[in-house]
Amino acid sequence: MNLEPLNSDNKTGGKAGSEIRTVGGVARALASLTILALAAIAILVVLDVIPRAAFAEVATKTAMIAGICVVSVVAIGFLTRR
């Protein structure tokens, strides 16, 4: 629910600009970009543009980094709740 007043000089009525600035909007945008990047990498591995051996070396480290990021975001989310 958007409780910001409508801005008369904003052609979208103030809604589109304020929605993306919310934490949920930013999280959804980052999640969408991450999913698209992972899909692109998977396609490149399947087409052998990226060799599977090279991908296997990096995959474990990438999974650990992603896990650390997820835990950090969850922890920050709990800390910022009122």
PyMOL Python script that loads the backbone (N, CA, C, O; Angstrom):
from pymol import cmd

cmd.read_pdbstr("""\
ATOM      1  N   MET A   1       0.840  -1.169   0.000  1.00  0.00           N
ATOM      2  CA  MET A   1       0.000   0.000   0.000  1.00  0.00           C
ATOM      3  C   MET A   1       0.882   1.227   0.000  1.00  0.00           C
ATOM      4  O   MET A   1       1.802   1.341   0.810  1.00  0.00           O
ATOM      5  N   ASN A   2       0.606   2.139  -0.901  1.00  0.00           N
ATOM      6  CA  ASN A   2       1.402   3.347  -1.053  1.00  0.00           C
ATOM      7  C   ASN A   2       0.681   4.501  -0.369  1.00  0.00           C
ATOM      8  O   ASN A   2      -0.424   4.869  -0.768  1.00  0.00           O
ATOM      9  N   LEU A   3       1.303   5.073   0.659  1.00  0.00           N
ATOM     10  CA  LEU A   3       0.680   6.159   1.407  1.00  0.00           C
ATOM     11  C   LEU A   3       1.256   7.523   1.057  1.00  0.00           C
ATOM     12  O   LEU A   3       0.931   8.513   1.713  1.00  0.00           O
ATOM     13  N   GLU A   4       2.107   7.594   0.033  1.00  0.00           N
ATOM     14  CA  GLU A   4       2.694   8.864  -0.357  1.00  0.00           C
ATOM     15  C   GLU A   4       1.676   9.689  -1.116  1.00  0.00           C
ATOM     16  O   GLU A   4       0.870   9.138  -1.866  1.00  0.00           O
ATOM     17  N   PRO A   5       1.697  11.020  -0.932  1.00  0.00           N
ATOM     18  CA  PRO A   5       0.754  11.862  -1.664  1.00  0.00           C
ATOM     19  C   PRO A   5       1.102  11.891  -3.152  1.00  0.00           C
ATOM     20  O   PRO A   5       2.259  11.735  -3.542  1.00  0.00           O
ATOM     21  N   LEU A   6       0.072  12.094  -3.965  1.00  0.00           N
ATOM     22  CA  LEU A   6       0.294  12.172  -5.396  1.00  0.00           C
ATOM     23  C   LEU A   6       0.991  13.476  -5.724  1.00  0.00           C
ATOM     24  O   LEU A   6       0.631  14.529  -5.199  1.00  0.00           O
ATOM     25  N   ASN A   7       1.974  13.408  -6.579  1.00  0.00           N
ATOM     26  CA  ASN A   7       2.731  14.574  -7.004  1.00  0.00           C
ATOM     27  C   ASN A   7       2.182  15.021  -8.342  1.00  0.00           C
ATOM     28  O   ASN A   7       2.173  14.239  -9.293  1.00  0.00           O
ATOM     29  N   SER A   8       1.722  16.267  -8.440  1.00  0.00           N
ATOM     30  CA  SER A   8       1.069  16.725  -9.657  1.00  0.00           C
ATOM     31  C   SER A   8       2.049  16.882 -10.814  1.00  0.00           C
ATOM     32  O   SER A   8       1.640  16.769 -11.970  1.00  0.00           O
ATOM     33  N   ASP A   9       3.360  17.146 -10.538  1.00  0.00           N
ATOM     34  CA  ASP A   9       4.294  17.302 -11.641  1.00  0.00           C
ATOM     35  C   ASP A   9       4.872  15.969 -12.110  1.00  0.00           C
ATOM     36  O   ASP A   9       5.600  15.927 -13.101  1.00  0.00           O
ATOM     37  N   ASN A  10       4.559  14.889 -11.416  1.00  0.00           N
ATOM     38  CA  ASN A  10       4.994  13.562 -11.837  1.00  0.00           C
ATOM     39  C   ASN A  10       3.899  12.950 -12.701  1.00  0.00           C
ATOM     40  O   ASN A  10       2.763  12.809 -12.247  1.00  0.00           O
ATOM     41  N   LYS A  11       4.220  12.590 -13.926  1.00  0.00           N
ATOM     42  CA  LYS A  11       3.215  12.096 -14.866  1.00  0.00           C
ATOM     43  C   LYS A  11       2.638  10.752 -14.456  1.00  0.00           C
ATOM     44  O   LYS A  11       1.527  10.415 -14.866  1.00  0.00           O
ATOM     45  N   THR A  12       3.364   9.972 -13.654  1.00  0.00           N
ATOM     46  CA  THR A  12       2.860   8.665 -13.246  1.00  0.00           C
ATOM     47  C   THR A  12       2.051   8.744 -11.958  1.00  0.00           C
ATOM     48  O   THR A  12       1.573   7.720 -11.471  1.00  0.00           O
ATOM     49  N   GLY A  13       1.892   9.911 -11.411  1.00  0.00           N
ATOM     50  CA  GLY A  13       1.110  10.049 -10.198  1.00  0.00           C
ATOM     51  C   GLY A  13       1.883   9.688  -8.950  1.00  0.00           C
ATOM     52  O   GLY A  13       1.282   9.519  -7.890  1.00  0.00           O
ATOM     53  N   GLY A  14       3.178   9.566  -9.039  1.00  0.00           N
ATOM     54  CA  GLY A  14       3.999   9.294  -7.869  1.00  0.00           C
ATOM     55  C   GLY A  14       4.097   7.829  -7.513  1.00  0.00           C
ATOM     56  O   GLY A  14       4.853   7.475  -6.607  1.00  0.00           O
ATOM     57  N   LYS A  15       3.362   6.963  -8.188  1.00  0.00           N
ATOM     58  CA  LYS A  15       3.337   5.560  -7.796  1.00  0.00           C
ATOM     59  C   LYS A  15       4.511   4.767  -8.345  1.00  0.00           C
ATOM     60  O   LYS A  15       5.142   4.026  -7.592  1.00  0.00           O
ATOM     61  N   ALA A  16       4.824   4.891  -9.613  1.00  0.00           N
ATOM     62  CA  ALA A  16       5.862   4.054 -10.219  1.00  0.00           C
ATOM     63  C   ALA A  16       7.235   4.358  -9.635  1.00  0.00           C
ATOM     64  O   ALA A  16       8.017   3.438  -9.396  1.00  0.00           O
ATOM     65  N   GLY A  17       7.538   5.612  -9.406  1.00  0.00           N
ATOM     66  CA  GLY A  17       8.836   5.967  -8.866  1.00  0.00           C
ATOM     67  C   GLY A  17       9.021   5.535  -7.428  1.00  0.00           C
ATOM     68  O   GLY A  17      10.128   5.166  -7.035  1.00  0.00           O
ATOM     69  N   SER A  18       7.965   5.571  -6.637  1.00  0.00           N
ATOM     70  CA  SER A  18       8.100   5.221  -5.227  1.00  0.00           C
ATOM     71  C   SER A  18       8.079   3.720  -5.004  1.00  0.00           C
ATOM     72  O   SER A  18       8.659   3.242  -4.029  1.00  0.00           O
ATOM     73  N   GLU A  19       7.426   2.960  -5.881  1.00  0.00           N
ATOM     74  CA  GLU A  19       7.344   1.508  -5.698  1.00  0.00           C
ATOM     75  C   GLU A  19       8.708   0.846  -5.820  1.00  0.00           C
ATOM     76  O   GLU A  19       9.020  -0.053  -5.039  1.00  0.00           O
ATOM     77  N   ILE A  20       9.535   1.267  -6.786  1.00  0.00           N
ATOM     78  CA  ILE A  20      10.818   0.618  -6.987  1.00  0.00           C
ATOM     79  C   ILE A  20      11.783   0.961  -5.856  1.00  0.00           C
ATOM     80  O   ILE A  20      12.742   0.224  -5.628  1.00  0.00           O
ATOM     81  N   ARG A  21      11.553   2.055  -5.149  1.00  0.00           N
ATOM     82  CA  ARG A  21      12.448   2.452  -4.071  1.00  0.00           C
ATOM     83  C   ARG A  21      12.197   1.682  -2.787  1.00  0.00           C
ATOM     84  O   ARG A  21      13.005   1.759  -1.861  1.00  0.00           O
ATOM     85  N   THR A  22      11.130   0.963  -2.708  1.00  0.00           N
ATOM     86  CA  THR A  22      10.873   0.193  -1.503  1.00  0.00           C
ATOM     87  C   THR A  22      11.807  -0.995  -1.437  1.00  0.00           C
ATOM     88  O   THR A  22      12.338  -1.435  -2.456  1.00  0.00           O
ATOM     89  N   VAL A  23      12.004  -1.506  -0.255  1.00  0.00           N
ATOM     90  CA  VAL A  23      12.904  -2.639  -0.071  1.00  0.00           C
ATOM     91  C   VAL A  23      12.409  -3.848  -0.851  1.00  0.00           C
ATOM     92  O   VAL A  23      13.206  -4.565  -1.456  1.00  0.00           O
ATOM     93  N   GLY A  24      11.121  -4.075  -0.842  1.00  0.00           N
ATOM     94  CA  GLY A  24      10.569  -5.204  -1.572  1.00  0.00           C
ATOM     95  C   GLY A  24      10.762  -5.077  -3.072  1.00  0.00           C
ATOM     96  O   GLY A  24      11.053  -6.062  -3.750  1.00  0.00           O
ATOM     97  N   GLY A  25      10.604  -3.883  -3.586  1.00  0.00           N
ATOM     98  CA  GLY A  25      10.797  -3.650  -5.011  1.00  0.00           C
ATOM     99  C   GLY A  25      12.239  -3.861  -5.431  1.00  0.00           C
ATOM    100  O   GLY A  25      12.508  -4.458  -6.474  1.00  0.00           O
ATOM    101  N   VAL A  26      13.158  -3.376  -4.627  1.00  0.00           N
ATOM    102  CA  VAL A  26      14.578  -3.550  -4.923  1.00  0.00           C
ATOM    103  C   VAL A  26      14.956  -5.029  -4.820  1.00  0.00           C
ATOM    104  O   VAL A  26      15.709  -5.538  -5.651  1.00  0.00           O
ATOM    105  N   ALA A  27      14.436  -5.714  -3.805  1.00  0.00           N
ATOM    106  CA  ALA A  27      14.732  -7.143  -3.649  1.00  0.00           C
ATOM    107  C   ALA A  27      14.199  -7.942  -4.832  1.00  0.00           C
ATOM    108  O   ALA A  27      14.863  -8.860  -5.313  1.00  0.00           O
ATOM    109  N   ARG A  28      13.004  -7.598  -5.300  1.00  0.00           N
ATOM    110  CA  ARG A  28      12.449  -8.299  -6.464  1.00  0.00           C
ATOM    111  C   ARG A  28      13.268  -8.029  -7.711  1.00  0.00           C
ATOM    112  O   ARG A  28      13.487  -8.935  -8.514  1.00  0.00           O
ATOM    113  N   ALA A  29      13.724  -6.793  -7.886  1.00  0.00           N
ATOM    114  CA  ALA A  29      14.537  -6.466  -9.058  1.00  0.00           C
ATOM    115  C   ALA A  29      15.865  -7.216  -9.018  1.00  0.00           C
ATOM    116  O   ALA A  29      16.301  -7.750 -10.038  1.00  0.00           O
ATOM    117  N   LEU A  30      16.508  -7.262  -7.862  1.00  0.00           N
ATOM    118  CA  LEU A  30      17.774  -7.983  -7.743  1.00  0.00           C
ATOM    119  C   LEU A  30      17.579  -9.488  -7.936  1.00  0.00           C
ATOM    120  O   LEU A  30      18.406 -10.148  -8.564  1.00  0.00           O
ATOM    121  N   ALA A  31      16.496 -10.020  -7.399  1.00  0.00           N
ATOM    122  CA  ALA A  31      16.214 -11.446  -7.574  1.00  0.00           C
ATOM    123  C   ALA A  31      15.966 -11.764  -9.047  1.00  0.00           C
ATOM    124  O   ALA A  31      16.415 -12.800  -9.538  1.00  0.00           O
ATOM    125  N   SER A  32      15.269 -10.898  -9.744  1.00  0.00           N
ATOM    126  CA  SER A  32      15.008 -11.111 -11.169  1.00  0.00           C
ATOM    127  C   SER A  32      16.300 -11.094 -11.973  1.00  0.00           C
ATOM    128  O   SER A  32      16.508 -11.938 -12.845  1.00  0.00           O
ATOM    129  N   LEU A  33      17.165 -10.131 -11.678  1.00  0.00           N
ATOM    130  CA  LEU A  33      18.444 -10.062 -12.381  1.00  0.00           C
ATOM    131  C   LEU A  33      19.313 -11.281 -12.082  1.00  0.00           C
ATOM    132  O   LEU A  33      19.994 -11.790 -12.971  1.00  0.00           O
ATOM    133  N   THR A  34      19.294 -11.746 -10.845  1.00  0.00           N
ATOM    134  CA  THR A  34      20.076 -12.918 -10.471  1.00  0.00           C
ATOM    135  C   THR A  34      19.578 -14.161 -11.200  1.00  0.00           C
ATOM    136  O   THR A  34      20.378 -14.954 -11.696  1.00  0.00           O
ATOM    137  N   ILE A  35      18.277 -14.331 -11.265  1.00  0.00           N
ATOM    138  CA  ILE A  35      17.702 -15.485 -11.955  1.00  0.00           C
ATOM    139  C   ILE A  35      18.053 -15.454 -13.442  1.00  0.00           C
ATOM    140  O   ILE A  35      18.393 -16.484 -14.024  1.00  0.00           O
ATOM    141  N   LEU A  36      17.968 -14.271 -14.053  1.00  0.00           N
ATOM    142  CA  LEU A  36      18.319 -14.166 -15.471  1.00  0.00           C
ATOM    143  C   LEU A  36      19.805 -14.449 -15.697  1.00  0.00           C
ATOM    144  O   LEU A  36      20.163 -15.086 -16.687  1.00  0.00           O
ATOM    145  N   ALA A  37      20.670 -13.987 -14.800  1.00  0.00           N
ATOM    146  CA  ALA A  37      22.106 -14.243 -14.933  1.00  0.00           C
ATOM    147  C   ALA A  37      22.403 -15.736 -14.790  1.00  0.00           C
ATOM    148  O   ALA A  37      23.192 -16.287 -15.558  1.00  0.00           O
ATOM    149  N   LEU A  38      21.775 -16.395 -13.812  1.00  0.00           N
ATOM    150  CA  LEU A  38      21.981 -17.830 -13.639  1.00  0.00           C
ATOM    151  C   LEU A  38      21.466 -18.620 -14.836  1.00  0.00           C
ATOM    152  O   LEU A  38      22.083 -19.605 -15.242  1.00  0.00           O
ATOM    153  N   ALA A  39      20.352 -18.197 -15.397  1.00  0.00           N
ATOM    154  CA  ALA A  39      19.824 -18.865 -16.584  1.00  0.00           C
ATOM    155  C   ALA A  39      20.777 -18.702 -17.764  1.00  0.00           C
ATOM    156  O   ALA A  39      20.997 -19.648 -18.521  1.00  0.00           O
ATOM    157  N   ALA A  40      21.337 -17.516 -17.922  1.00  0.00           N
ATOM    158  CA  ALA A  40      22.287 -17.278 -19.013  1.00  0.00           C
ATOM    159  C   ALA A  40      23.542 -18.135 -18.843  1.00  0.00           C
ATOM    160  O   ALA A  40      24.040 -18.702 -19.816  1.00  0.00           O
ATOM    161  N   ILE A  41      24.050 -18.231 -17.624  1.00  0.00           N
ATOM    162  CA  ILE A  41      25.230 -19.056 -17.362  1.00  0.00           C
ATOM    163  C   ILE A  41      24.915 -20.520 -17.633  1.00  0.00           C
ATOM    164  O   ILE A  41      25.729 -21.228 -18.227  1.00  0.00           O
ATOM    165  N   ALA A  42      23.749 -20.981 -17.206  1.00  0.00           N
ATOM    166  CA  ALA A  42      23.368 -22.378 -17.448  1.00  0.00           C
ATOM    167  C   ALA A  42      23.269 -22.677 -18.935  1.00  0.00           C
ATOM    168  O   ALA A  42      23.694 -23.742 -19.382  1.00  0.00           O
ATOM    169  N   ILE A  43      22.720 -21.761 -19.696  1.00  0.00           N
ATOM    170  CA  ILE A  43      22.631 -21.950 -21.140  1.00  0.00           C
ATOM    171  C   ILE A  43      24.025 -22.028 -21.758  1.00  0.00           C
ATOM    172  O   ILE A  43      24.271 -22.861 -22.630  1.00  0.00           O
ATOM    173  N   LEU A  44      24.939 -21.164 -21.312  1.00  0.00           N
ATOM    174  CA  LEU A  44      26.301 -21.178 -21.844  1.00  0.00           C
ATOM    175  C   LEU A  44      27.025 -22.477 -21.493  1.00  0.00           C
ATOM    176  O   LEU A  44      27.823 -22.975 -22.288  1.00  0.00           O
ATOM    177  N   VAL A  45      26.754 -23.025 -20.314  1.00  0.00           N
ATOM    178  CA  VAL A  45      27.375 -24.301 -19.937  1.00  0.00           C
ATOM    179  C   VAL A  45      26.802 -25.441 -20.786  1.00  0.00           C
ATOM    180  O   VAL A  45      27.544 -26.312 -21.238  1.00  0.00           O
ATOM    181  N   VAL A  46      25.498 -25.434 -20.998  1.00  0.00           N
ATOM    182  CA  VAL A  46      24.866 -26.489 -21.800  1.00  0.00           C
ATOM    183  C   VAL A  46      25.371 -26.447 -23.244  1.00  0.00           C
ATOM    184  O   VAL A  46      25.569 -27.495 -23.859  1.00  0.00           O
ATOM    185  N   LEU A  47      25.578 -25.263 -23.780  1.00  0.00           N
ATOM    186  CA  LEU A  47      26.053 -25.126 -25.161  1.00  0.00           C
ATOM    187  C   LEU A  47      27.575 -25.257 -25.277  1.00  0.00           C
ATOM    188  O   LEU A  47      28.126 -25.082 -26.363  1.00  0.00           O
ATOM    189  N   ASP A  48      28.248 -25.559 -24.184  1.00  0.00           N
ATOM    190  CA  ASP A  48      29.702 -25.720 -24.119  1.00  0.00           C
ATOM    191  C   ASP A  48      30.479 -24.466 -24.492  1.00  0.00           C
ATOM    192  O   ASP A  48      31.632 -24.551 -24.914  1.00  0.00           O
ATOM    193  N   VAL A  49      29.862 -23.315 -24.340  1.00  0.00           N
ATOM    194  CA  VAL A  49      30.598 -22.062 -24.477  1.00  0.00           C
ATOM    195  C   VAL A  49      31.508 -21.909 -23.264  1.00  0.00           C
ATOM    196  O   VAL A  49      32.651 -21.469 -23.387  1.00  0.00           O
ATOM    197  N   ILE A  50      30.999 -22.269 -22.102  1.00  0.00           N
ATOM    198  CA  ILE A  50      31.788 -22.348 -20.877  1.00  0.00           C
ATOM    199  C   ILE A  50      32.019 -23.836 -20.613  1.00  0.00           C
ATOM    200  O   ILE A  50      31.052 -24.576 -20.430  1.00  0.00           O
ATOM    201  N   PRO A  51      33.280 -24.295 -20.590  1.00  0.00           N
ATOM    202  CA  PRO A  51      33.538 -25.717 -20.343  1.00  0.00           C
ATOM    203  C   PRO A  51      33.045 -26.143 -18.952  1.00  0.00           C
ATOM    204  O   PRO A  51      33.145 -25.387 -17.985  1.00  0.00           O
ATOM    205  N   ARG A  52      32.515 -27.359 -18.875  1.00  0.00           N
ATOM    206  CA  ARG A  52      31.979 -27.855 -17.604  1.00  0.00           C
ATOM    207  C   ARG A  52      33.052 -27.932 -16.527  1.00  0.00           C
ATOM    208  O   ARG A  52      32.760 -27.701 -15.353  1.00  0.00           O
ATOM    209  N   ALA A  53      34.285 -28.251 -16.900  1.00  0.00           N
ATOM    210  CA  ALA A  53      35.368 -28.339 -15.910  1.00  0.00           C
ATOM    211  C   ALA A  53      35.646 -26.973 -15.282  1.00  0.00           C
ATOM    212  O   ALA A  53      35.861 -26.870 -14.074  1.00  0.00           O
ATOM    213  N   ALA A  54      35.638 -25.934 -16.102  1.00  0.00           N
ATOM    214  CA  ALA A  54      35.869 -24.586 -15.583  1.00  0.00           C
ATOM    215  C   ALA A  54      34.704 -24.150 -14.694  1.00  0.00           C
ATOM    216  O   ALA A  54      34.901 -23.489 -13.675  1.00  0.00           O
ATOM    217  N   PHE A  55      33.498 -24.528 -15.095  1.00  0.00           N
ATOM    218  CA  PHE A  55      32.323 -24.159 -14.303  1.00  0.00           C
ATOM    219  C   PHE A  55      32.299 -24.899 -12.970  1.00  0.00           C
ATOM    220  O   PHE A  55      31.904 -24.331 -11.952  1.00  0.00           O
ATOM    221  N   ALA A  56      32.718 -26.156 -12.971  1.00  0.00           N
ATOM    222  CA  ALA A  56      32.706 -26.953 -11.741  1.00  0.00           C
ATOM    223  C   ALA A  56      33.650 -26.382 -10.690  1.00  0.00           C
ATOM    224  O   ALA A  56      33.362 -26.450  -9.495  1.00  0.00           O
ATOM    225  N   GLU A  57      34.773 -25.819 -11.126  1.00  0.00           N
ATOM    226  CA  GLU A  57      35.724 -25.225 -10.184  1.00  0.00           C
ATOM    227  C   GLU A  57      35.116 -24.024  -9.462  1.00  0.00           C
ATOM    228  O   GLU A  57      35.339 -23.823  -8.268  1.00  0.00           O
ATOM    229  N   VAL A  58      34.369 -23.255 -10.184  1.00  0.00           N
ATOM    230  CA  VAL A  58      33.832 -22.007  -9.636  1.00  0.00           C
ATOM    231  C   VAL A  58      32.474 -22.217  -8.966  1.00  0.00           C
ATOM    232  O   VAL A  58      32.083 -21.416  -8.117  1.00  0.00           O
ATOM    233  N   ALA A  59      31.751 -23.270  -9.326  1.00  0.00           N
ATOM    234  CA  ALA A  59      30.383 -23.469  -8.847  1.00  0.00           C
ATOM    235  C   ALA A  59      30.305 -23.598  -7.328  1.00  0.00           C
ATOM    236  O   ALA A  59      29.399 -23.042  -6.707  1.00  0.00           O
ATOM    237  N   THR A  60      31.236 -24.318  -6.730  1.00  0.00           N
ATOM    238  CA  THR A  60      31.205 -24.501  -5.274  1.00  0.00           C
ATOM    239  C   THR A  60      31.414 -23.172  -4.556  1.00  0.00           C
ATOM    240  O   THR A  60      30.700 -22.857  -3.604  1.00  0.00           O
ATOM    241  N   LYS A  61      32.387 -22.400  -5.011  1.00  0.00           N
ATOM    242  CA  LYS A  61      32.642 -21.105  -4.382  1.00  0.00           C
ATOM    243  C   LYS A  61      31.470 -20.154  -4.590  1.00  0.00           C
ATOM    244  O   LYS A  61      31.111 -19.392  -3.692  1.00  0.00           O
ATOM    245  N   THR A  62      30.884 -20.204  -5.769  1.00  0.00           N
ATOM    246  CA  THR A  62      29.735 -19.348  -6.048  1.00  0.00           C
ATOM    247  C   THR A  62      28.548 -19.715  -5.157  1.00  0.00           C
ATOM    248  O   THR A  62      27.849 -18.830  -4.663  1.00  0.00           O
ATOM    249  N   ALA A  63      28.318 -21.003  -4.951  1.00  0.00           N
ATOM    250  CA  ALA A  63      27.223 -21.442  -4.075  1.00  0.00           C
ATOM    251  C   ALA A  63      27.456 -21.001  -2.636  1.00  0.00           C
ATOM    252  O   ALA A  63      26.518 -20.595  -1.949  1.00  0.00           O
ATOM    253  N   MET A  64      28.703 -21.078  -2.178  1.00  0.00           N
ATOM    254  CA  MET A  64      28.997 -20.622  -0.816  1.00  0.00           C
ATOM    255  C   MET A  64      28.794 -19.114  -0.675  1.00  0.00           C
ATOM    256  O   MET A  64      28.254 -18.652   0.330  1.00  0.00           O
ATOM    257  N   ILE A  65      29.218 -18.360  -1.664  1.00  0.00           N
ATOM    258  CA  ILE A  65      29.033 -16.901  -1.632  1.00  0.00           C
ATOM    259  C   ILE A  65      27.548 -16.559  -1.649  1.00  0.00           C
ATOM    260  O   ILE A  65      27.109 -15.667  -0.924  1.00  0.00           O
ATOM    261  N   ALA A  66      26.774 -17.259  -2.470  1.00  0.00           N
ATOM    262  CA  ALA A  66      25.325 -17.017  -2.521  1.00  0.00           C
ATOM    263  C   ALA A  66      24.675 -17.336  -1.180  1.00  0.00           C
ATOM    264  O   ALA A  66      23.792 -16.609  -0.725  1.00  0.00           O
ATOM    265  N   GLY A  67      25.112 -18.428  -0.546  1.00  0.00           N
ATOM    266  CA  GLY A  67      24.581 -18.772   0.778  1.00  0.00           C
ATOM    267  C   GLY A  67      24.888 -17.710   1.818  1.00  0.00           C
ATOM    268  O   GLY A  67      24.033 -17.370   2.635  1.00  0.00           O
ATOM    269  N   ILE A  68      26.093 -17.190   1.790  1.00  0.00           N
ATOM    270  CA  ILE A  68      26.471 -16.121   2.723  1.00  0.00           C
ATOM    271  C   ILE A  68      25.615 -14.889   2.485  1.00  0.00           C
ATOM    272  O   ILE A  68      25.171 -14.249   3.439  1.00  0.00           O
ATOM    273  N   CYS A  69      25.380 -14.549   1.227  1.00  0.00           N
ATOM    274  CA  CYS A  69      24.547 -13.382   0.911  1.00  0.00           C
ATOM    275  C   CYS A  69      23.114 -13.562   1.388  1.00  0.00           C
ATOM    276  O   CYS A  69      22.510 -12.633   1.925  1.00  0.00           O
ATOM    277  N   VAL A  70      22.571 -14.758   1.190  1.00  0.00           N
ATOM    278  CA  VAL A  70      21.190 -15.024   1.617  1.00  0.00           C
ATOM    279  C   VAL A  70      21.071 -14.920   3.133  1.00  0.00           C
ATOM    280  O   VAL A  70      20.140 -14.297   3.644  1.00  0.00           O
ATOM    281  N   VAL A  71      22.010 -15.529   3.851  1.00  0.00           N
ATOM    282  CA  VAL A  71      21.982 -15.469   5.315  1.00  0.00           C
ATOM    283  C   VAL A  71      22.126 -14.025   5.783  1.00  0.00           C
ATOM    284  O   VAL A  71      21.459 -13.618   6.735  1.00  0.00           O
ATOM    285  N   SER A  72      22.981 -13.251   5.132  1.00  0.00           N
ATOM    286  CA  SER A  72      23.172 -11.850   5.512  1.00  0.00           C
ATOM    287  C   SER A  72      21.901 -11.032   5.290  1.00  0.00           C
ATOM    288  O   SER A  72      21.521 -10.222   6.135  1.00  0.00           O
ATOM    289  N   VAL A  73      21.253 -11.249   4.155  1.00  0.00           N
ATOM    290  CA  VAL A  73      20.025 -10.506   3.868  1.00  0.00           C
ATOM    291  C   VAL A  73      18.932 -10.861   4.867  1.00  0.00           C
ATOM    292  O   VAL A  73      18.205  -9.982   5.330  1.00  0.00           O
ATOM    293  N   VAL A  74      18.812 -12.132   5.198  1.00  0.00           N
ATOM    294  CA  VAL A  74      17.804 -12.550   6.177  1.00  0.00           C
ATOM    295  C   VAL A  74      18.107 -11.938   7.546  1.00  0.00           C
ATOM    296  O   VAL A  74      17.200 -11.459   8.226  1.00  0.00           O
ATOM    297  N   ALA A  75      19.367 -11.952   7.947  1.00  0.00           N
ATOM    298  CA  ALA A  75      19.743 -11.374   9.231  1.00  0.00           C
ATOM    299  C   ALA A  75      19.471  -9.884   9.276  1.00  0.00           C
ATOM    300  O   ALA A  75      18.959  -9.376  10.274  1.00  0.00           O
ATOM    301  N   ILE A  76      19.807  -9.179   8.209  1.00  0.00           N
ATOM    302  CA  ILE A  76      19.538  -7.736   8.153  1.00  0.00           C
ATOM    303  C   ILE A  76      18.042  -7.482   8.175  1.00  0.00           C
ATOM    304  O   ILE A  76      17.585  -6.536   8.817  1.00  0.00           O
ATOM    305  N   GLY A  77      17.268  -8.318   7.481  1.00  0.00           N
ATOM    306  CA  GLY A  77      15.816  -8.177   7.509  1.00  0.00           C
ATOM    307  C   GLY A  77      15.243  -8.323   8.905  1.00  0.00           C
ATOM    308  O   GLY A  77      14.348  -7.567   9.284  1.00  0.00           O
ATOM    309  N   PHE A  78      15.744  -9.288   9.684  1.00  0.00           N
ATOM    310  CA  PHE A  78      15.273  -9.436  11.051  1.00  0.00           C
ATOM    311  C   PHE A  78      15.697  -8.273  11.922  1.00  0.00           C
ATOM    312  O   PHE A  78      14.940  -7.851  12.796  1.00  0.00           O
ATOM    313  N   LEU A  79      16.883  -7.750  11.703  1.00  0.00           N
ATOM    314  CA  LEU A  79      17.377  -6.640  12.527  1.00  0.00           C
ATOM    315  C   LEU A  79      16.649  -5.338  12.240  1.00  0.00           C
ATOM    316  O   LEU A  79      16.508  -4.507  13.138  1.00  0.00           O
ATOM    317  N   THR A  80      16.187  -5.139  11.021  1.00  0.00           N
ATOM    318  CA  THR A  80      15.549  -3.874  10.664  1.00  0.00           C
ATOM    319  C   THR A  80      14.044  -3.851  10.911  1.00  0.00           C
ATOM    320  O   THR A  80      13.415  -2.800  10.782  1.00  0.00           O
ATOM    321  N   ARG A  81      13.464  -4.985  11.260  1.00  0.00           N
ATOM    322  CA  ARG A  81      12.028  -4.999  11.586  1.00  0.00           C
ATOM    323  C   ARG A  81      11.792  -4.276  12.906  1.00  0.00           C
ATOM    324  O   ARG A  81      12.626  -4.293  13.812  1.00  0.00           O
ATOM    325  N   ARG A  82      10.646  -3.651  12.979  1.00  0.00           N
ATOM    326  CA  ARG A  82      10.326  -2.890  14.193  1.00  0.00           C
ATOM    327  C   ARG A  82       9.335  -3.626  15.039  1.00  0.00           C
ATOM    328  O   ARG A  82       8.948  -3.138  16.101  1.00  0.00           O
TER     329      ARG A  82
END
""", "prot")
cmd.dss("prot")
cmd.show_as("cartoon", "prot")
cmd.util.cbc("prot")
cmd.orient("prot")
